[in-house]
Amino acid sequence: MAQQRITRAQYIDMLWQLKHAFEQTRQQGIRFIHFNRMLKDETYRTEVIEQASQSDSPALRAIAEQLLQVGFEGVLTASASEAASVAFKTPEVERSATKKSMLIKPWHVGLGSVSVIAAAALSVGFFDQSVSVSGNISGDKVWQSSKVYTLKDIIYVTPGSTLTIEAGTTIKGESGSALVVANGARLQATGSIESPIVFTSSQTPGSRAAGDWGGLVMLGDAPVNGGEDLIEGLNDQDGLSLYGGSDSSHNCGVLQYARIEFAGFEIGMGNELNGLTLGGCGDQTLISHVQIHRGLDDGLEIFGGTTSVSYILVTGAGDDMFDWDKGWQGNAQFLIGQQYHNLGDHGFEIDSNNEEPTLAPRTLPRVSNVTLISDRSEGKANRAVSIDSGAGGDYRNILMLGFSGESIDLTTQATTRLLASGQLSFDGLVAYDIGPNRNQYFELETGENDDDGGFSERSYFTSLSDDVVFGENPYLLGNSTDQESPTYHPSFRSPVNLYGVNPPPGEFFEQGARYVGAVKPGADEAWYTGWSAFPIN
């Protein structure tokens, strides 16, 4: 076989055209293609090309047939000093000039300009410059998508400073590092579906693990019960780790379309950083479309403040998926938590103040459209929802699946008293496949196990409206517990349509989401599609 050489840029262009050909056929049920992942992940790339080769679309098959003839082992990781080309196998027989031009044509049709090829190359870091980040950030800084930033230690964005992170930027954390936006500083990190901002481990793919680095911390001046405090997981650094104050409208900044992976190192017993930590952030802060993946401790933890969050996905947390306390009084809509087998603790861990449960402000968020999924755990009693120490809130449209413990546990009389006052309420709940025998939704609490003054969760929740249902299958499509490509969609005919209620009133909530869970039943594409990812290591 004679060999014809093609450049790496041509190969990238072919893959780019493959992605666009997929998009042209998505109405036929073809899935979304992650271009960056296709370039970086050889297994995923091979899977996509093979799927295209079996498609009913002639355009897809034509591009796939070209790609299947390319030996792409190592093509996209070749160094600049090596020949930037790959072997394209052609028969030894002499081909005519016309046939040769036909063979090369797919590389240049439509997106064949040099600028497009260069942009594609930049998007996956072929021309990236590696930047080491040490010391605090003062003044206004911009981190560019053409560079990879590596955190060497705990980096503070100091008061009065703004760190802007461009869409598509990758930030890597070394052991013991973290990014902390101090009270009075601001983060402006706005990614996109096609170009999310990625915070990840500095270890090479395949050797990454939970706790490789610290995570992202955003601190503000909004009220917390107990007054100004030192954020969990950090030591005081000239006051830069303190949060809490009196400005409920404080703005910690923007975090949108971002992934935080392999975070959460431990400083000491019970003192760990989370994937994303919000301390005292006010209601001008914007947090949406964020995935926290394979963190060592909690996924998202909120300490007080009034910030609201939406479209949050937590996968494979080492402890709780969502945790809030210290008087958080914000809003939340569209939350998904997926707990991996024998990993993690609760779906929701909700507290107000362990020492003084009645201390103001109390934890009183408004939460709607939540999906909490567990792949069960042997020898553990993981709960979907645990509410303790005088915490309240308005909880609606919550779907709970697969936990080995109980569905909902209310602890202390300071908590259960809030039911009568209306400061703690539930509506639109569906729980399925929960408990040690898969049909035991509440534990019997007597004697030493009575932690709420004789209150019976079973009696209370089963006496609520017809919109609170235990034991009915929600019929999710696909495998919701898969660790590499989970699906959280309910079918269009799912009973979650029947038991949904109106979300809480107000401009923050999407009022049309009158269904149980975080994903609209029968949706062709969910809000987490395109920018989320589920690497194992």
VEXDREN-2710 file (C-alpha; in Angstrom, 1 decimal):
% VEXDREN-2710
k/r/px/py/pz
1/MET/0.0/0.0/0.0
2/ALA/1.4/3.4/-1.0
3/GLN/0.9/6.2/1.6
4/GLN/-0.3/9.7/1.1
5/ARG/0.3/12.2/3.8
6/ILE/-2.3/14.6/5.2
7/THR/-1.6/17.3/7.7
8/ARG/-3.0/17.4/11.3
9/ALA/-5.0/20.5/10.4
10/GLN/-6.7/18.6/7.6
11/TYR/-7.5/15.7/10.0
12/ILE/-9.0/18.2/12.4
13/ASP/-11.0/19.7/9.6
14/MET/-12.4/16.3/8.7
15/LEU/-13.5/15.7/12.3
16/TRP/-15.1/19.2/12.4
17/GLN/-17.1/18.4/9.2
18/LEU/-18.1/15.1/10.8
19/LYS/-19.6/16.9/13.8
20/HIS/-21.5/19.3/11.5
21/ALA/-22.8/16.4/9.5
22/PHE/-24.1/14.9/12.7
23/GLU/-25.8/18.1/13.6
24/GLN/-27.6/18.1/10.2
25/THR/-29.1/14.7/11.0
26/ARG/-30.0/15.2/14.7
27/GLN/-33.7/15.3/13.8
28/GLN/-33.3/11.6/13.1
29/GLY/-32.3/10.9/16.7
30/ILE/-28.5/11.3/16.3
31/ARG/-26.9/12.3/19.5
32/PHE/-25.0/15.5/20.3
33/ILE/-21.2/15.3/19.4
34/HIS/-18.7/16.8/21.8
35/PHE/-16.0/18.2/19.4
36/ASN/-13.3/18.8/22.1
37/ARG/-13.8/15.3/23.5
38/MET/-13.7/13.8/20.1
39/LEU/-10.3/15.4/19.5
40/LYS/-8.9/14.5/22.9
41/ASP/-10.4/11.0/23.5
42/GLU/-9.4/8.3/21.0
43/THR/-12.0/5.8/22.3
44/TYR/-14.8/8.4/22.0
45/ARG/-13.6/9.4/18.6
46/THR/-13.5/5.8/17.3
47/GLU/-17.1/5.3/18.6
48/VAL/-18.4/8.4/16.9
49/ILE/-16.7/7.5/13.5
50/GLU/-18.1/3.9/13.7
51/GLN/-21.6/5.2/14.4
52/ALA/-21.3/7.6/11.5
53/SER/-20.2/4.7/9.2
54/GLN/-23.5/2.9/10.0
55/SER/-25.7/5.9/9.6
56/ASP/-28.5/6.2/7.1
57/SER/-27.1/9.6/6.1
58/PRO/-24.9/9.4/2.9
59/ALA/-22.9/12.5/4.1
60/LEU/-22.1/10.9/7.4
61/ARG/-21.1/7.6/5.8
62/ALA/-18.8/9.4/3.3
63/ILE/-16.9/11.3/5.9
64/ALA/-16.6/8.3/8.1
65/GLU/-15.3/6.1/5.3
66/GLN/-12.5/8.6/4.8
67/LEU/-11.7/8.7/8.5
68/LEU/-11.7/4.9/8.8
69/GLN/-8.9/4.8/6.3
70/VAL/-6.7/7.0/8.5
71/GLY/-4.4/5.5/11.1
72/PHE/-5.1/8.1/13.7
73/GLU/-3.1/6.5/16.6
74/GLY/-1.2/9.4/18.1
75/VAL/-2.2/11.9/15.4
76/LEU/-3.6/14.5/17.7
77/THR/-0.9/14.3/20.3
78/ALA/2.1/14.5/17.9
79/SER/4.5/17.2/18.9
80/ALA/5.1/20.2/16.7
81/SER/8.7/19.0/16.0
82/GLU/7.4/15.8/14.4
83/ALA/6.0/15.6/11.0
84/ALA/2.4/16.9/11.4
85/SER/0.9/14.3/9.2
86/VAL/-0.7/10.9/9.3
87/ALA/-0.7/7.9/7.0
88/PHE/-3.6/7.9/4.6
89/LYS/-3.6/4.5/2.9
90/THR/-4.3/4.3/-0.9
91/PRO/-4.0/1.4/-3.3
92/GLU/-0.6/1.1/-5.0
93/VAL/-2.2/1.4/-8.4
94/GLU/-1.8/4.8/-10.0
95/ARG/-4.8/7.1/-9.3
96/SER/-5.8/9.8/-11.7
97/ALA/-5.5/13.4/-10.7
98/THR/-9.3/13.6/-10.8
99/LYS/-9.7/10.7/-8.3
100/LYS/-7.0/12.3/-6.1
101/SER/-8.9/15.6/-6.0
102/MET/-12.1/13.8/-5.2
103/LEU/-10.3/12.0/-2.3
104/ILE/-9.1/15.3/-0.8
105/LYS/-12.2/17.3/-1.4
106/PRO/-14.0/16.6/1.9
107/TRP/-11.1/18.3/3.8
108/HIS/-11.7/21.6/2.0
109/VAL/-15.5/21.8/1.3
110/GLY/-17.5/24.3/3.5
111/LEU/-15.0/24.7/6.4
112/GLY/-11.8/24.5/4.5
113/SER/-10.4/27.9/5.3
114/VAL/-7.2/28.3/7.2
115/SER/-8.8/30.4/9.8
116/VAL/-11.4/27.8/10.7
117/ILE/-8.8/25.1/10.9
118/ALA/-6.7/27.3/13.2
119/ALA/-9.7/28.0/15.3
120/ALA/-10.4/24.3/15.7
121/ALA/-6.8/23.6/16.6
122/LEU/-6.8/26.4/19.2
123/SER/-10.0/25.0/20.8
124/VAL/-8.2/21.9/21.8
125/GLY/-5.0/23.5/22.8
126/PHE/-2.5/22.7/20.1
127/PHE/-1.1/26.2/20.3
128/ASP/-1.8/26.6/24.0
129/GLN/0.7/28.3/26.3
130/SER/1.0/26.8/29.7
131/VAL/0.8/29.5/32.5
132/SER/1.8/28.7/36.1
133/VAL/-0.2/30.7/38.6
134/SER/1.4/31.4/42.0
135/GLY/0.7/34.2/44.5
136/ASN/-2.4/36.2/44.9
137/ILE/-4.2/38.0/42.0
138/SER/-4.5/41.7/42.4
139/GLY/-6.1/44.1/39.9
140/ASP/-8.1/43.0/36.9
141/LYS/-6.8/39.9/35.1
142/VAL/-8.0/38.0/32.1
143/TRP/-7.4/34.3/31.6
144/GLN/-7.5/33.5/27.9
145/SER/-8.9/30.4/26.2
146/SER/-5.7/29.9/24.2
147/LYS/-3.8/29.2/27.4
148/VAL/-3.9/26.5/30.1
149/TYR/-3.5/27.9/33.6
150/THR/-2.0/25.7/36.4
151/LEU/-2.6/26.6/40.0
152/LYS/0.5/26.0/42.1
153/ASP/-1.0/26.7/45.5
154/ILE/-4.1/28.4/47.0
155/ILE/-4.7/31.4/44.8
156/TYR/-6.7/34.3/46.2
157/VAL/-8.4/36.9/44.0
158/THR/-8.0/39.8/46.4
159/PRO/-10.7/42.4/47.3
160/GLY/-11.2/45.0/44.6
161/SER/-9.9/42.7/41.9
162/THR/-11.8/40.9/39.1
163/LEU/-10.7/37.7/37.4
164/THR/-12.2/37.2/34.0
165/ILE/-12.0/33.7/32.5
166/GLU/-12.8/33.3/28.8
167/ALA/-15.1/30.6/27.5
168/GLY/-13.2/27.4/26.7
169/THR/-10.4/28.1/29.1
170/THR/-8.9/25.2/31.1
171/ILE/-7.6/25.7/34.6
172/LYS/-5.6/22.9/36.2
173/GLY/-5.0/22.5/39.9
174/GLU/-1.9/20.9/41.5
175/SER/-2.1/19.1/44.8
176/GLY/-2.9/21.5/47.6
177/SER/-4.1/24.3/45.2
178/ALA/-7.4/26.0/45.0
179/LEU/-8.9/29.2/43.5
180/VAL/-10.5/31.5/46.1
181/VAL/-12.5/34.6/45.2
182/ALA/-12.2/36.7/48.4
183/ASN/-15.0/38.8/49.8
184/GLY/-14.8/42.0/47.8
185/ALA/-13.3/40.4/44.7
186/ARG/-15.3/39.2/41.7
187/LEU/-15.2/36.3/39.3
188/GLN/-16.4/36.7/35.7
189/ALA/-16.4/33.2/34.2
190/THR/-18.9/32.7/31.4
191/GLY/-18.5/29.7/29.3
192/SER/-20.8/28.3/26.6
193/ILE/-22.4/25.0/25.6
194/GLU/-19.7/24.5/22.9
195/SER/-16.8/26.0/25.0
196/PRO/-17.3/25.4/28.8
197/ILE/-14.8/26.6/31.3
198/VAL/-13.0/23.5/32.8
199/PHE/-11.4/23.4/36.3
200/THR/-9.6/20.1/36.6
201/SER/-6.7/18.2/38.0
202/SER/-3.1/18.8/36.8
203/GLN/-2.6/15.0/36.6
204/THR/-2.7/13.4/33.2
205/PRO/-6.0/11.9/32.1
206/GLY/-6.1/8.3/33.3
207/SER/-4.4/9.1/36.6
208/ARG/-6.7/11.8/37.9
209/ALA/-8.7/11.2/41.1
210/ALA/-11.0/13.0/43.6
211/GLY/-9.0/15.4/45.9
212/ASP/-6.2/16.0/43.4
213/TRP/-6.7/19.8/44.0
214/GLY/-8.9/22.0/46.1
215/GLY/-11.7/23.4/44.0
216/LEU/-13.4/26.8/43.5
217/VAL/-14.4/29.0/46.4
218/MET/-16.5/32.2/46.1
219/LEU/-16.9/34.4/49.2
220/GLY/-19.2/37.4/49.8
221/ASP/-20.7/39.9/52.2
222/ALA/-24.3/38.7/52.4
223/PRO/-25.7/37.7/55.8
224/VAL/-24.9/34.4/57.5
225/ASN/-26.1/33.2/60.9
226/GLY/-23.4/33.6/63.6
227/GLY/-21.8/36.6/61.8
228/GLU/-18.6/36.7/59.8
229/ASP/-16.8/33.3/59.7
230/LEU/-13.9/31.5/58.3
231/ILE/-14.8/29.4/55.3
232/GLU/-14.6/25.6/55.8
233/GLY/-11.6/24.0/54.2
234/LEU/-9.2/27.0/54.4
235/ASN/-6.9/28.6/56.9
236/ASP/-7.1/32.3/57.4
237/GLN/-4.8/34.3/55.1
238/ASP/-4.8/37.9/56.3
239/GLY/-8.6/37.8/56.4
240/LEU/-9.0/36.6/52.8
241/SER/-10.8/33.4/53.9
242/LEU/-13.5/35.2/55.8
243/TYR/-17.1/35.6/54.5
244/GLY/-20.4/37.0/55.7
245/GLY/-21.7/40.5/56.4
246/SER/-24.8/42.6/55.9
247/ASP/-25.2/43.2/52.1
248/SER/-27.8/40.7/50.8
249/SER/-27.2/42.0/47.3
250/HIS/-23.5/41.4/47.3
251/ASN/-22.1/40.2/43.9
252/CYS/-19.5/37.5/44.0
253/GLY/-19.6/37.4/40.2
254/VAL/-20.6/35.0/37.5
255/LEU/-20.0/31.3/36.9
256/GLN/-21.8/29.8/33.9
257/TYR/-21.2/26.8/31.7
258/ALA/-18.4/25.4/33.8
259/ARG/-17.1/22.0/35.0
260/ILE/-15.2/21.4/38.2
261/GLU/-13.5/18.0/38.3
262/PHE/-11.5/15.9/40.8
263/ALA/-11.5/18.6/43.5
264/GLY/-11.8/18.7/47.3
265/PHE/-8.5/18.0/49.1
266/GLU/-8.6/17.6/52.9
267/ILE/-6.9/20.0/55.2
268/GLY/-7.8/18.1/58.3
269/MET/-10.5/15.7/59.7
270/GLY/-13.8/17.1/58.8
271/ASN/-12.2/20.1/57.2
272/GLU/-12.3/19.7/53.4
273/LEU/-12.8/21.9/50.4
274/ASN/-15.8/21.1/48.1
275/GLY/-16.0/21.1/44.4
276/LEU/-17.8/24.5/44.5
277/THR/-18.1/26.4/47.8
278/LEU/-20.3/29.6/48.1
279/GLY/-19.9/31.5/51.3
280/GLY/-22.0/34.6/51.9
281/CYS/-22.7/35.3/48.3
282/GLY/-25.5/37.8/47.6
283/ASP/-28.4/37.8/45.2
284/GLN/-26.6/39.6/42.5
285/THR/-24.3/36.6/42.1
286/LEU/-25.1/34.4/39.0
287/ILE/-24.4/30.7/39.2
288/SER/-25.9/28.4/36.5
289/HIS/-25.0/25.5/34.3
290/VAL/-22.2/24.1/36.5
291/GLN/-21.2/20.5/36.8
292/ILE/-19.2/19.3/39.8
293/HIS/-17.7/15.9/39.0
294/ARG/-15.9/13.3/41.2
295/GLY/-15.1/15.6/44.1
296/LEU/-13.7/14.2/47.4
297/ASP/-16.2/16.0/49.6
298/ASP/-19.5/17.7/48.8
299/GLY/-20.4/18.7/45.3
300/LEU/-22.0/22.1/45.9
301/GLU/-21.9/23.6/49.4
302/ILE/-23.6/26.9/50.3
303/PHE/-22.8/28.7/53.6
304/GLY/-25.4/31.4/54.2
305/GLY/-26.1/34.3/51.8
306/THR/-28.9/34.9/49.4
307/THR/-27.4/33.7/46.1
308/SER/-29.6/31.6/43.8
309/VAL/-28.4/28.7/41.6
310/SER/-29.8/26.9/38.6
311/TYR/-29.0/24.1/36.3
312/ILE/-26.5/22.4/38.6
313/LEU/-25.2/18.8/38.0
314/VAL/-23.3/16.9/40.7
315/THR/-21.9/13.5/39.7
316/GLY/-19.9/11.1/41.9
317/ALA/-19.5/13.3/45.0
318/GLY/-17.5/11.7/47.8
319/ASP/-19.9/13.0/50.5
320/ASP/-23.1/15.0/50.0
321/MET/-24.2/16.0/46.6
322/PHE/-25.8/19.3/47.8
323/ASP/-25.1/20.8/51.2
324/TRP/-26.3/24.2/52.6
325/ASP/-26.4/25.7/56.0
326/LYS/-25.6/28.9/58.0
327/GLY/-28.8/30.6/56.9
328/TRP/-28.9/30.3/53.1
329/GLN/-32.0/32.0/51.8
330/GLY/-31.6/31.8/48.1
331/ASN/-33.5/30.0/45.3
332/ALA/-32.6/26.9/43.4
333/GLN/-34.1/25.3/40.3
334/PHE/-33.1/22.4/38.1
335/LEU/-30.6/20.4/40.2
336/ILE/-29.4/16.9/39.4
337/GLY/-27.3/14.8/41.8
338/GLN/-26.0/11.3/40.8
339/GLN/-24.4/9.2/43.5
340/TYR/-22.1/6.5/42.4
341/HIS/-22.1/2.9/43.8
342/ASN/-20.8/2.7/47.4
343/LEU/-19.7/6.4/47.2
344/GLY/-21.0/9.5/48.9
345/ASP/-23.6/10.2/51.6
346/HIS/-26.8/12.2/51.2
347/GLY/-28.4/13.9/48.3
348/PHE/-29.4/16.9/50.3
349/GLU/-27.7/17.7/53.6
350/ILE/-29.5/20.7/55.0
351/ASP/-28.7/22.5/58.3
352/SER/-29.2/25.9/59.8
353/ASN/-27.0/26.2/62.8
354/ASN/-25.9/23.2/64.9
355/GLU/-25.2/25.1/68.1
356/GLU/-28.2/27.5/67.9
357/PRO/-30.9/26.2/65.6
358/THR/-33.1/29.3/66.0
359/LEU/-30.3/31.8/65.1
360/ALA/-31.2/34.2/62.4
361/PRO/-31.1/34.2/59.5
362/ARG/-32.3/30.6/59.3
363/THR/-31.7/28.4/56.3
364/LEU/-34.9/28.9/54.3
365/PRO/-34.3/28.4/50.6
366/ARG/-36.9/27.8/47.9
367/VAL/-36.1/24.8/45.8
368/SER/-37.9/23.3/42.8
369/ASN/-37.3/20.6/40.1
370/VAL/-34.7/18.3/41.5
371/THR/-33.5/14.8/40.5
372/LEU/-31.5/12.8/43.2
373/ILE/-30.3/9.4/42.1
374/SER/-28.2/6.8/43.9
375/ASP/-26.7/3.6/42.7
376/ARG/-27.3/2.1/46.2
377/SER/-24.5/1.4/48.7
378/GLU/-23.9/-1.8/50.7
379/GLY/-23.5/-1.3/54.4
380/LYS/-24.5/2.4/54.2
381/ALA/-27.8/4.1/54.7
382/ASN/-27.6/7.0/52.3
383/ARG/-30.6/9.3/52.5
384/ALA/-32.0/11.3/49.6
385/VAL/-32.9/14.3/51.9
386/SER/-31.7/15.1/55.4
387/ILE/-32.8/18.2/57.2
388/ASP/-31.4/19.1/60.6
389/SER/-30.7/21.8/63.2
390/GLY/-33.7/24.1/62.6
391/ALA/-33.4/24.4/58.8
392/GLY/-36.6/25.0/56.8
393/GLY/-37.4/25.8/53.2
394/ASP/-39.9/25.3/50.4
395/TYR/-39.2/22.1/48.5
396/ARG/-41.2/21.2/45.4
397/ASN/-41.0/18.8/42.4
398/ILE/-38.3/16.5/43.8
399/LEU/-37.6/13.0/42.3
400/MET/-35.7/10.6/44.5
401/LEU/-34.4/7.2/43.2
402/GLY/-32.3/4.3/44.5
403/PHE/-31.0/5.4/47.9
404/SER/-30.1/2.6/50.3
405/GLY/-31.3/4.5/53.3
406/GLU/-34.5/6.5/53.6
407/SER/-36.1/9.1/51.4
408/ILE/-36.5/12.0/53.8
409/ASP/-35.3/12.4/57.4
410/LEU/-36.1/15.4/59.6
411/THR/-33.9/15.7/62.7
412/THR/-34.5/17.7/65.9
413/GLN/-37.7/19.3/67.1
414/ALA/-36.3/22.7/66.0
415/THR/-36.8/21.4/62.5
416/THR/-40.1/19.6/62.7
417/ARG/-41.8/22.7/64.4
418/LEU/-41.3/24.6/61.2
419/LEU/-43.8/22.3/59.5
420/ALA/-46.6/23.8/61.5
421/SER/-45.5/27.4/60.9
422/GLY/-45.1/26.9/57.2
423/GLN/-41.4/27.6/57.2
424/LEU/-40.8/24.1/56.1
425/SER/-43.0/22.6/53.3
426/PHE/-43.0/19.9/50.6
427/ASP/-45.1/19.4/47.5
428/GLY/-44.7/17.4/44.3
429/LEU/-42.5/14.5/45.5
430/VAL/-41.9/11.1/43.9
431/ALA/-39.7/8.5/45.5
432/TYR/-38.9/5.0/44.1
433/ASP/-36.7/2.0/44.8
434/ILE/-35.5/3.3/48.2
435/GLY/-34.5/1.6/51.4
436/PRO/-32.7/-1.7/52.2
437/ASN/-35.5/-3.7/50.7
438/ARG/-36.2/-1.2/47.9
439/ASN/-39.6/-0.4/49.3
440/GLN/-38.8/1.1/52.7
441/TYR/-39.0/4.9/52.4
442/PHE/-38.7/5.8/56.1
443/GLU/-36.8/4.3/59.1
444/LEU/-38.6/3.5/62.3
445/GLU/-37.3/5.9/65.0
446/THR/-37.9/4.7/68.5
447/GLY/-35.9/4.7/71.7
448/GLU/-32.3/5.8/71.1
449/ASN/-33.1/6.2/67.4
450/ASP/-35.7/8.9/68.1
451/ASP/-33.9/12.1/67.1
452/ASP/-37.0/14.4/66.6
453/GLY/-39.1/14.1/69.7
454/GLY/-41.4/11.3/68.4
455/PHE/-42.2/12.9/65.0
456/SER/-43.1/10.3/62.4
457/GLU/-41.9/11.1/58.9
458/ARG/-43.9/8.1/57.5
459/SER/-47.2/9.4/59.0
460/TYR/-46.5/13.0/58.0
461/PHE/-45.5/12.5/54.4
462/THR/-48.0/9.8/53.5
463/SER/-50.7/12.1/54.8
464/LEU/-49.8/14.9/52.4
465/SER/-51.6/15.7/49.1
466/ASP/-52.0/13.4/46.1
467/ASP/-48.9/15.0/44.7
468/VAL/-46.6/13.2/47.2
469/VAL/-46.1/9.6/46.0
470/PHE/-43.9/6.8/47.3
471/GLY/-43.3/3.6/45.3
472/GLU/-44.3/4.6/41.8
473/ASN/-41.8/4.1/39.0
474/PRO/-40.9/7.4/37.2
475/TYR/-39.7/5.5/34.1
476/LEU/-36.5/7.3/33.2
477/LEU/-35.1/6.6/29.7
478/GLY/-31.7/5.0/29.5
479/ASN/-29.4/4.3/32.4
480/SER/-29.5/7.0/35.0
481/THR/-26.8/5.4/37.1
482/ASP/-24.3/4.9/34.3
483/GLN/-21.0/6.6/35.3
484/GLU/-19.9/7.5/31.8
485/SER/-23.0/8.4/29.8
486/PRO/-26.0/8.7/32.2
487/THR/-29.4/9.7/31.1
488/TYR/-31.8/11.6/33.4
489/HIS/-34.8/12.0/31.0
490/PRO/-38.2/10.7/32.1
491/SER/-40.4/9.4/29.2
492/PHE/-43.1/11.6/28.0
493/ARG/-45.7/9.3/29.7
494/SER/-43.9/9.3/33.0
495/PRO/-46.0/9.8/36.1
496/VAL/-43.8/12.8/37.0
497/ASN/-46.1/14.7/34.7
498/LEU/-49.1/13.8/36.9
499/TYR/-47.6/14.8/40.3
500/GLY/-45.8/18.0/39.4
501/VAL/-46.9/21.3/41.0
502/ASN/-46.2/24.9/40.2
503/PRO/-42.7/26.1/41.2
504/PRO/-42.6/28.8/43.8
505/PRO/-43.7/32.2/42.6
506/GLY/-41.2/34.9/41.5
507/GLU/-39.2/35.9/38.4
508/PHE/-36.3/33.5/39.2
509/PHE/-38.4/30.3/38.7
510/GLU/-39.4/28.9/35.3
511/GLN/-43.1/28.6/35.9
512/GLY/-43.7/26.2/33.1
513/ALA/-41.7/23.5/34.9
514/ARG/-44.8/21.9/36.4
515/TYR/-43.3/18.4/36.6
516/VAL/-41.3/16.4/39.2
517/GLY/-37.6/16.3/38.6
518/ALA/-35.0/18.4/36.9
519/VAL/-35.6/17.3/33.3
520/LYS/-38.7/17.9/31.3
521/PRO/-40.4/14.5/30.4
522/GLY/-40.0/13.6/26.8
523/ALA/-37.4/16.3/26.1
524/ASP/-35.3/15.7/23.0
525/GLU/-32.3/17.2/24.6
526/ALA/-31.7/18.1/28.3
527/TRP/-30.1/21.2/29.6
528/TYR/-26.9/19.3/30.6
529/THR/-26.2/18.1/27.1
530/GLY/-23.2/19.5/25.3
531/TRP/-21.1/21.0/28.0
532/SER/-21.1/18.3/30.7
533/ALA/-18.6/15.4/30.8
534/PHE/-18.1/12.3/32.9
535/PRO/-14.4/11.2/32.9
536/ILE/-13.6/8.3/35.2
537/ASN/-10.0/9.5/35.9
END
